[in-house]
Amino acid sequence: QVQLVESGGGLVQPGGSLRLSCAASGSIFSIYAMGWYRQAPGKQRELVAVITSGGSTNYADSVKGRFTISRDNAKNMVYLQMNSLKPEDTAVYYCNADVEGPHGLSDYWGQGTQVTVSS
């Protein structure tokens, strides 16, 4: 079994910054793509950013130029640096990872961390 644990959420004023972290642990052979998704109240979960094991990245248009995704393969961690935050970034942010383990390739989710952007 694999666990993903997010941290770093909180309350921040518009224009501020936050850094989210996600640690993967458990029966891990390899981790392929890792990503961050978010879900605002009354809305569907959406992709924020994704990074491959080789470091290629992709971002939602709404966060390009403000958010940066990175990962530390040695530590099985993924990060999301969020700058110039806006009220519309308020959501629960979820970590996602495609993990190969003893039973094959599976998709895992963290429990989510709340990000609130408000003055």
C-alpha positions, 0 to 999 in steps of 0.5 A: 500500500502507498500513502500520500501525505500533503502539507503546507496549506493554510490561509494567505492574503492575496498576492502571497505565497505558499509551498505545498509538499507531498510525501509518498511512502509505502511499497514503492518500486517507481513513481512516474507522474506526480501532480497537484489537483484542486477542488473548489466548493461546488466545482469539479476537481481540476489539474493544477500541475503535473511533473514526470519522473524526468522532470517535464512539467505541464500547468493549467493555464490559470496558474502558469507563471505563478505556480511551480511544480518540482520533485525530489525523486530520491525522497519520493516528494513533490512540491508546489510553489504558489506565488501571487495567489488569488482568491480564486486559487482557494480550494482543497489541493490534492497530491496524485501519483502514479506508483509502481509497486509489488502489485503493479501500477496504481494511481494514488491520492492524498487526503488534501490540504486546504488553501484559502486566499483571503484578506 
